[in-house]
Amino acid sequence: MRLLEFGCVLVVVSALLVSGDAEIYIVTVEGEPIISYTGGISGFEATAVESDEKIDTESELVTSYARHLEKKHDMLLGLLFEEGTYQKLYSYRHLINGFAVHISPEQAETLRRAPGVKSVERDWKVRKHTTHTPQFLGLPTGVWPTGGGFDRAGEDIVIGFVDSGIYPHHPSFATHNAEPYGPVPKYRGKCEADPDTKRSYCNGKIVGAQHFAQAAIAAGAFNPIIDFASPLDGDGHGSHTASIAAGNNGIPVRMHGHEFGRASGMAPRARIAVYKALYRLFGGYVADVVAAIDQAVYDGVDILSLSVGPNSPPAATRTTFLNPFDATLLGAVKAGVFVAQAAGNGGPFPKTMVSYSPWIASVAAAIDDRRYKNHLMLGNGKILAGIGLSPSTHLNETYTLVAANDVLLDSSVMRYSPTDCQRPELLNKNLIKGNILLCGYSFNFVVGTASIKKVSETAKALGAVGFVLCVENVSPGTKFDPVPVGLPGILVTDASYSKELINYYNITTPRDWTGRVKRFEGTGKIGDGLMPILHKSAPQVALFSARGPNIKDFSFQEADLLKPDILAPGSLIWAAWCPNGTDEPNYVGEGFAMISGTSMSAPHIAGIAALIKQKHPHWSPAAIKSALMTTSTTLDRAGNPLLAQQTSESEAMKLVKATPFDYGSGHVDPTAALDPGLIFDAGYKDYLGFLCTTPGIDIHEIRNYTHTPCNTTMGKPSNLNTPSITISHLVRTQVVTRTVTNVAEEETYVITARMEPAVAIEVNPPAMTIKAGASRQFSVTLTVRSVRGTYSFGEVLMKGNRGHKVRIPVLANGYRR
């Protein structure tokens, strides 16, 4: 990724004092952070919280201990290095004890050897994991009424977004048509003001707005003119994710004179707290993201939505679960914050997850039931399918087809890729006016230097009645999304159809001996692509959605933990955009965008988690995650097993039967999640047990990040009380235990299990009666029958006599030894 020049001279001058080869390092030091400090330092009383308990930000004990930690950080740096040879960027005090600093590699070595320093890790980059869905998920009829209707759904729940900021003037975040928002006493976040207008970014709906860019500035990647030194969204991504989770209900989605429906967040009355740490061109840095998460938890958010993750597994640490990013999120969960994180967009290939840890809800992306299709009818009667969110040409008329490379004003313009149709000044308006313009879909569209929006603008400027974009070469995994345009237009994505169109055009376009066109005789008309087609074969796992198995270290060894956890809509999601957002070139200057990615699926889960938190305010993050997972579905709307998009040997996209490595426990069912019957609960000590029993993890490394020695009776990591069972290396027989807690009335459950033939499964007891609020344990015995070299899939199903159904996936890979 290209780094930007600094836009601020003062920043450059201060940076010159630091060594030219300086880099950013995240350092952890001895001493407990606020969340786990149990006392022992003279003059500072304990600040530790119990599992699932929020930090008391108003406590003098907390603020004085925070000052103490920061002074210790400053003292350490001051003792080791001369003033001006380093730049401290952040002090981390709440969830981990450490700091981010800009120093040379030699200074980093000095820090590593210094007494009291636990770890020194070079910062690494993170990236974004780049409506109709409330109806698809059943929220208006099944969930919102239980919380008092859409105008109460998510009331007083604060969702924190670590993303690219927000466009506060968007109607999805407006308050003028809503019942006034009261204060949220539990939330103490700050609201930055616009540097130019001095107006606050907050309005009652938005309750917090801060930005974090010290690491990006130190790295030389931040340009305040483009990236905005404020919470303002300079990208579009942050506004999009915030509106998916918590945008206002019933906002008309209008573009190019057409209304595509009405958008709503999952929890339209929830509050939004913005922690901007992602930027337009370079993504972000872990040091900034950790600072944002640390602040969000301290401020008192209930839910964290993270459509962000590392570019790859962290290479500096031996395990994926222990690094500053995941350790900070472990602290967040200890403080009672539910974390939804995008699984990543590396699919459909295995082991592409970039969200690893059991304390995080890792969200995969699904295609919902809405598809947009269009067609081009040629003068010879052939109909070519494509996509295009556009109106049709006049129904009873056909129009002449004119290819861009045949109407160039000058042959010298070939160096400007004129067939992309991005520059109207290169083409002959007299030959195009009143006709359909044919353009080529080149690699420029893939990398974002060309856009369908610009093709439409070019065609309109030249007086064309419409345009056709032909895809002649397709790379495996290429994803084509329909783009809304005001002019009739279609993208022909199938290379064989494009070839048919080109052959027809060549046959009907006579030329002289030099190749110059004599007459344009080919004709066609473009269909109406504005209306979606609803499919019963939804949901499906999206092609791009990252896949398991989960990995536990940089050498890609498999973990005894299922990832992803759950599947949610993440393809072609309409949501808010900011007019200055440039993340998607097809939506520059627009108020809404329809984009895809696990970035879109994570805020769906964050918003639904807010609805669960509203109904069950005392539930732990693990309880909320359990409710989402055990009530999810592995069937589509037609009642058939979920399918996953996959690439075939011929590089074309195909559908295959999905597995838990594609969808986790299944597709989210919000209505069922509000009343799960039983939950699989877990807390901070359970997660420590998971870490301590995972083979290959250095116990000293665990203590570095958790400040806690390993002292667990868990036995194996597969005994962590998660609503799934995964054994990556099953030899002979293994018994796994789980504990369920009844969150409904007394109920008798019959427990059954099934598994693919290579592994035998048995549950005990076969039935149990659980009183309200009580917990009971059951065991699952897995035995290798035959070695296949692949995972066997199954499930444990608990059916209650009051109608509750609790299902957990079971995965095991059998070995001889």
N, C-alpha and C positions, 0 to 999 in steps of 0.2 A: 504494500500500500504506500502510495506516495505521501511523504510528509510535507507539511505546509511551512512556508516561511512565517516567522513571527510577524504579527501585525502591530506589535507594541514595542517601541524602541526601549522603553524603560525596562521591560522584561528581558530584552536581549542584554542590556548593560549589566543587570544583576546576574544573569546566567553566565556571563563571561568570567566571573570570579571563580566559577566551578570549573574543574578540569575539562578540557575539550572532549575527552573520551568518556565523560561521566554518563552514568545510567541511573535508572530509578531502582531502588531496592526496598523490599518490605522486610522489616526487622521485627522479630518478637524477642522479648526480654523477660527475665525472671520477675516474678510478682504476678498476682492474680488480677485480672480485669475486674471492673465493677460488678459484673454479673455473677462472679464466683468468689469474690474476696470474703473470707470467713473471719477476718480479724487477725490480730497478732502483731500489727505494727503500732507502736506507741503513738497515741494521739489520733488514731483512725479506727473507728469501730467498723464492724462487718457491714458489707453492702450486698452480700450474695442474696440471690432470689432462689426460691424453691422452683422446681420444674414447672413450667407453664405460668410463671408469675412475672408481671411486668416490673420494669425498673421504676422506682419512685424518683422521678426526675426533680421533684421539688425538695427532696431531702437534703439538708445541709451535709449529712454524712456522705452522700453520693457526690455532691459538687466539690467538697473538700478533698475527697480521695481522688477524684478526677484531676484536680489541680496538682495533687501530690505526684501522680503518675506522669503527668506532662512535664513537671519540673525534673523528674528523674530522667526522662528521655533527653531533655535539653542538657542536663548536666553530663550525661554520658557522652553526647556528641561534642560538647564543649571541652571535655577533658581529653578526648582523643584527637580532635582536629582543630586546626586554626580557624578562626572566624573568617568567613568568606570563601573557604575551600569546600563547603558543603551547603546544601539547602534542604532543611527539613520541610516536608510538604504537609504531612498530617501527623497528629498523635492519635493512635487508636487506644481508647481507654475503656470502652463499654463492654465489648464482646471478646476482644483479644487485647493483650497488653503489648503494644509495640508502636512502631512509627514507619512512615515512608520517607525516604531520604534520597536526594540526588547527589551521588558521589562517584568517584572513580572506582574501577575494579580493584585497584590497590587499596583504597580506603575500605572497600567492602571486605577485603581479606583481613584488614586490621580489626574491623568490627567483629568478624567471625571469631577471632582469637580473644576478644575482650571478655573479661569476667562478667557474668550476668547476662550475656547475649545467648539466646537459645537457637535462633535460626536467622539466616540472612538469605533472602531469595530475590533474584532479579525479577522485576516486574514483567508481566507479559500482557499481551493484548487480548481483549474480548471483542465480540461482535454481536450485532443484532441477529436474531434468528427469524430474518425476514423470510340495522341490518335484519337479516332474515333469521339468524340463528335463535333468538329467543322463542320464536314460534316452533322451530324445528325441535328444540329441547323441551317444549311443553311448559315454559315458564309462565306465560300469561294465565293459563288455566289451571296448572298444577301446583305452582310454587308461590307466585306473587299473592294470590288470594289468602294463603295461610299467614302471610306477613302483613296483611291489611291492604293489599292491592299494590300496584306498581308505584304509587306515590308514597309508599312506606317501605318498599323492598330495599333492604340494606340500611335502613335508618340508623344513624350514629355509628356505623362501622367505618373505620378508616382504612383505605387500601393505599399502600405506598407503592409507587412506581419508580423503579430505578431504570431510567430509559433516556430518551433524547429531549425531555422537557415537555412542554404543553403549549398549545395555542389557546389562551384563556378566553378569547373572544368568540370561540365557536359556540353555536347554539347547543351542542351536546353538553356544554359545561355552564350554560347560562343559568341565572337564578330569577330573572324577571317574570317568568311565567310559572314559577313554582311557589309552593308555600314557603315562607321564610325559613331559612335554616337557623337553628339555634346554635349556641356554642357547643363544642365537644370537650368537656372538662378534662377528659383523660389524655387528650392530645396536646402536646406542647411545642409543636414545630414552628419554625420561623417562616415568614413570608418575605421574600426579597421583592424589591420594587424595580420597575422598569427603569434602567439607567437614564433614559431620555425623558419619559413622561413623568417619572417618579410615582406612577400609580402602582399599587400592590398587584401582584399576580393572583392574589386570593380573593374570593368573593362569597364565601360561605359554603359553596359546593366544593371549591378548591380550598383546602384548609392549610396547606403547607406548600411552599415552593422554594427550593434551594438548588444551587448548582455546584458541581465539584469538578474542577479542571486543573488542579495543581500539578498532577502528574503529566497530563497532556501538555501543559505549558512548559514544564521542565524538559519534556522530551522533544520540544520544538514542533509539535504537531498541531497546536491550537492557534487558530486565527480568529480573533474576536469579531472581525467584520463578517465572517461567514458563519462561525460557530456560535456567536452571541454569548457574551460573558454574563449570562442571566439564565433563568429557567425557561426562557422562550424557546420553543421547539424550532430548530433550524433545519429540520429533517422531515418531519411528518410522522415518523414511527411512534414517538411517544404519545402524541395526541390520539393516534389510531388505537394503541393498546389501552390507553386510559378510558376511551369511550366504549370499547368492547366490554370492559369490566363494569364500568360505573357511569356511562354516559346517560343523559336524560332520556326519558321514554318518548317515543312518537315523533322523532325529529325527521322531517321530510328529507329524503336523499334526492336532491335535484341536480342534474347535470345536463347541459346542452338542451334545455327545454323539456326534458323528460323526468318524471318522478319514478325512481326505481324502487320505491317502497319507503318504509319508515324505520329509522334506526333506533335501537335502544341498547343500553348496557344490560348486563346480566342482573346487576343490583343497582337500578337507576337512582335510588335515593342514597346510596353510599357516598361517603366523602372521599376526596382525592387528595393525596399528598405526593408532591412531585419532588423527586431527587434526581436531577439531571446529571448523568455521568457518561452519556454516550453522545457522540458527535458525528457530523455528517459524513466526512470522508474517511476518517481513520478508525471509526468505532469507538473504542475506549481503552482505558488502562485499569488493571485490577486494583492498583492503589487508589484510584478515584472511586471505583465501584465499591470497594471495601469501606471507604470513608462514608459513602452514601448509605450503605446498609447499616453501618454502625450508628449513624445519625438517625436514620429512620426508626430503628428499634428504640433508641434512647427517647425519641420524640413520642413514641407510644402508638405506632401503627398496629392494626390488628392483623392485616394481611400484607404480604409482600408479593408483588408481581414482577418476575424477572424474565423479560424476553431477551436475555443476554446470557452469554456463556463463553468459556475459553475457546480459542481457535482449535485447540487440540488438548489431549490430556497433559497435565502439568509435568514437565520433564524433570524439574528440580527436586520434586519429592518422590519417594518410592511408591506412594499410594495415591490413588485418585481422591480418596476421602479426606486426606490431611494436607491442606494447603491453606494459605490465608483466606481464600474465597470460601471454601466449604467449611472451614473452622469458624469463620464469622457467621455463616448461616446456621451452624450448630448452636452458637450463642443466641441467635435470633429465635430459634425454636425453643431453647431453654427459657427465654423470656415470654413464651406463649404466642409467638408470631407464626402463623401459617405461611409457608413459602411455596409458591407455584413457580416453577422454572421451565422454560422451553427446553424440550429434549434435544433440539438441534435439527439442522436441515441437511444432514449428510446421507440421507436414505437414497435408494433402498438397500444400501449395502450394510452388512452386519457389523457390529461393534462400532457404530458411528455416534453413539450417545455422547453428549458432552454435559450431562447432568447425572451425577453418579451416586450421591449419598442417600442413605435411608431416611434422613430427616427432611428431605426435600420431596415435594410432589413433582415428579418429572412428567411433562405433558407432551404426548404425541399429537400429530395433526391428522384430522379426518376431513374427507370431502363430504359435505352434507347433501341434501336431496335436490339442490338447485343446480341446473346446468344451463349454460347459455350456448346456443348453437345458431348457425346461420348457413345460408347456401348461396351459391352463384349459379344462375341458369345461363348456359351458353346458347348462342343462336342455333346450334345443331341439336338442341333439345337435351344435351347432357346437363346433369345437375351435380355440381361439385360442393361437397360439404366443407365447412370451415367454421370459424368463430368470428363474431363481430357484434359488439353491443351497439347496434346502430339502427336507424330507421331504414326502410326499404326505398329503392328507387320507385318511381311511379308504376303502379301495379301493371298497367296495360301497355307499357312502353319498354322497348329495348334500346340500348345505347351502344354506340360504337366504342370498341376497345382500343386504347392507344397506349403503347408501352413507352415508358420514360426514356429508354435508350434510343427510341426512334424519333424523339421530339426535342433533342438537345439543341440549344441555340448555337453551340460551337463545340467541335470535337475536342477542343483543349480542356473542356470542363470535366473530362473523365477522371482527372485526379481528385475530384471532389466527391466521388461515389454518387453520381447523379441518380442512379437507379434506386437509391434509398429514399428518394423523394423528400429530402429534408430542406432543400433550398429552392424555392420557386423561381428565383432569378436565373437558374440554369436551364429552365425548360421553356418551350415555346407556347405561350398562352393561347395563341390563335389556333393551334392544332389540338389543344386540350379542352378548350371551352365547350361545354355541353356534352362531353364524352366521359367514359370511365377510364381513369388513369391506372395503368398496371405498373406496380413497383416490385422490387426485389427485397426479400428479407435477408439481409446480410449479417455477418458477425457483429456489425456495429450495433444492431438491436440487442444482441445478447449482452454486450458489455455496457450498454446504456448511453453510447454516444449518438444513437439514433432512436427515435421513438415513434410509435404509431400515432400518438397525438400530433406530432409534427408532420407526419404524412397527411393526416386529415387537414391540417392547417394549410399545407402546401396545395393540396387538391382544391380546397375552397378558394384560395387566393388566385388560382389559375382558372377558376370558373368550371371545374369538373363537376359532374353530377354525383360522382362517387369514386372510390378507389378499391383496388385489389392488391394485396400483398402476397407474393408467392414465396413459399419456403421450398427451396430446391434441395438443400442438404440439412439433415437433422443429426445432431450429436445425441448419443444415448443419454436419457434422463432430461433432455430439454423440455422445459415446462412452458406451455403457451397459455396465457391467461387472456380472457376477453377484455378489451379496453373500451370504455364508453367514448363514443365520438358523436358529434352532431351531424356529420355527413354520412350518407350510406357508405359502408365500408366493410370489408371482410378480409380475414387472414386465412389463407388456404394452408393449413399446417401439414397436410399429408403430401409428401414429396411426389407420390404417384399422381395425385390429383393436379398438382402444380405442373407436372409433365404433360398431362392431358390438356391443360389450359394453354401451355406454351405451344404444343403441337397444333392445336386449333388456331391459335393466333398466327402462327407462321404460315399455315395453309391458306388462311383467309387474308393474308397481307401480301399482295404482289409487290415485287421490288424490281428495280432496273439492274443492269449488269454490275453497277457499283455497290449494290446493296441498299440503295436509298429507296424508301417506301414510295410506291406510286399511289396506292389508295389503302385506306383502312376499312376493311369490309367485315371484320369480325364483330359480333355484337353479344350483348349479355345484359342481364339485370340482376340486382342484388336484393336478397330477401330481407325480411324484418327479423332482426336479432335481439330486439329489446325485451321480449317476454321469456322468462325462464321456463324450462321444462323440469317438472318435479319427478324424481326417480324414486322408486321403492327400494332399489338396490343400495340405498344409502343407510348408514354411513359406510364409507370405505377408507382404508388407511391410505393417506396421500403418498405419492411416489417419493417426495422429498423428505418425508418424516424420518428422523433418525431411528435406527433399529438397535435392538440388543443383539447378543448378550451384553450385559453390563461388564465393565472391566474394573479391576481393582488396582492396576498399576500401569506404568508407562510401557511395559512390555506386553500389554494387552492380555494378561492373564484374566480368566473369567472369575467374576465374583459370585458368592452365594447370595445374591440379591437380585430380584427382578427389576429391570428398567426397560422401557418406560413404566410408569405406574398406571397411567390412564390416558384415554383418547378423548379429544374434544375437537369441535370444528376449527379448522385452520386453513381452509382453502376458499379463495374468492370471498373474503369477508369484507362487507361494506362497513366503513366506520369513518370517524372524523379525520380530517386532514388539515394541514395548515397551508395557507396560500403561498407561503415562502418555502414550503417543504420541497426538497429536491431528491429525496431518497428514491422516488419512483418518477422517472422522466415523463411518463404518460399522465401524471397527475399534477404537474407543476401549475400553480395558480388556482387549483381546485379546492373546494371545501370538503370533499369526500373522496375516498379512494377505496378500491376493491382490490385487496392484495392477499397474498398467501404466505404461510410459513408457520412454524411452531411458535413464532412470536405472537401469532394471533390466537393460537390454542391456549397458551398459558393464561392470558387474562380472562378467557372464558371460565377456567377453573378458579381463578382468583375471585371473580365476581360471584360464582356459585358458592364458593367457600364463605364469602361474606354473608350470603343468605342463610347458610347453615349456622354461622357464628351468631347471627341475629336471633335465630330461634333457640340456639343452645349456647348462650354466652360463656358458659364455664367449661365447655369442651376444650380439650388440649388440641394442639395441631395434629397429633397422631390420630386422635378420635375423628377429627374432620376428614383427614385423609382416608381413614378406614371406611367412613360412611360413604365417601365418594367411590372407593374401589369395590367394596363388597356388594354394592347395589348396581354396579355398571352392567352393561349388556354385551354379550358376544354375538348377538343376532342383529341383522339389519331390519329395516321396516317391513320387509316381506316375510320375515321369520326365518331367513336362511343365515348360515354362519357368515360372519364378517369376512370380506375379501380385502386384499391389499394390492395396491398397484405395484408392479414389479417390472423390470426390464427383461426382455427375452434375449435369446442368443442373437437374434436378428436386429437387436437394439430397439425394437418396437416395444411399446408399453403393453403389458398384459395384466390380467387379474388372477391372483392365486389365493388359495385359502389362507387367511391370516392366522398368526400364532401370537401368544403373549409377548414375543419379542417385537412384534409390530404394534400391539395395542395395550400391553400391560394387562390390567384386569379386564378391560373392555371399554366401551364407549359410555361416557357419563350419562346418568339418568338423574337429573336434579330432583324430581319429585320423590323418587325412592330414597335419595340420599338424605332427605330431611327426616326420614323415619326408618333408619336402618335395622332396628331391632337389637342387633349386637354390634359391638365395636371391638377392634383389636387395639388396645391402648399401649402406648410406650412413652417413655420420658428420657431425660438426659442420661440417667444411669444406664438405661437399656442400650442407648446408642454407644456409650463408652464400652459396654460389654461386647457389642458388635465389633468395635475397633480392636479391642484387646484379644478377641478370639479369631480375628482374620489372619490366616497364615501370611508371614512375610512382612508384617507391619512391626517396625521397631517400637518397643514399648517406651523408649526414651522420646521418640518422635511424638507419640500419643501424649506423653506428659508435657512436652513442649507447648502443645496447642491447647490442652484441656486442663493443665495444672492439677491433674488427678492421677494417682497411681492405678495400675491395673489390679483390680481385686474383684473378680466376677465369677459367678457360678454358671454362666450361660453355656459353657462347654464348646459350642460351635456357633459360628455366625448365623447359620440357618435357623437357630433357635430364637433370634430376634423376633419379637412379637409383631411381625408385619402381616398384613392381610394377603400374603402370597408366600409360597414356599419354593425356594430354588436351591438345588444341590448341583453344583457344577462338576463334581467328581464323586459320583456315588459308587462305592465299592461294597459289594455284598449287601448288607442291610444297614439302614440308618433310621433311627426314631427321632422325629421332630415334634416338639411340643408347642402348643399355642394356648393362649388364655383369652377368653371372650368375656365381655362385661355387658350385662343386659341394661339397655338404656330405655326400655319400654316396660310394659307390665309383665308379670310372671308369665312365662311361656315355655312349652315343651318343644324341644327341637329334635328332629330325627336327622342323623348325620350319615351321609352316604359319600362315596368317593369312586371315581373312575379314572383310569389311566390307560395310555396306549400300551400294547401288549408287552413291550420290552421291559417294562418295570411294573412290578406288582405293588398295589397300594392297599393299606388297611387302616381304618380309623377306629379309635377306642376312646370313650364308649360309643355305642351305636345310637344312643339317645340320651338326652339329659334335660331336666327341668331346672330353669334358672329363675330365681326370684328377681324382682325389680331392684336394680342397683347392685346385684350380686355378680361375682365372677366365677367362672368354672374353666378348668383346664381339660384339653383333650390332646391325644397323641395321634400322629400319622406315621405309619411304618412303611418305608419304601425299600423294595428288594429288587436287585438286578436279576432279570430273567434271561436276557440276552444282550450282548454288546453290539450296538448298531453304529457307534461312532457319532451319533447325533442325539439331541435332546428328545425325551419323551414328554408329552404334554398331557395334563389331566386337570382335575379339580376336586375340591371338597365342597359339598353342598349341604347347607344346614337349613332345613325347612321347619318353620315354627307352626304350631297349631292355631296361631292368631294371624297367620298369613305372611309373616316375614320370611324372606329368602336371603340367605347370606352365602355368598359364593367366593371362594378364593382359588386362584390358579396354582397349579403344582407343576414344577418343571424339574427334571432330573436327567443327567447324562451319565449312563452306566459305564463302568470300567471293570476290568477283571481284577485289577489291584491298583 
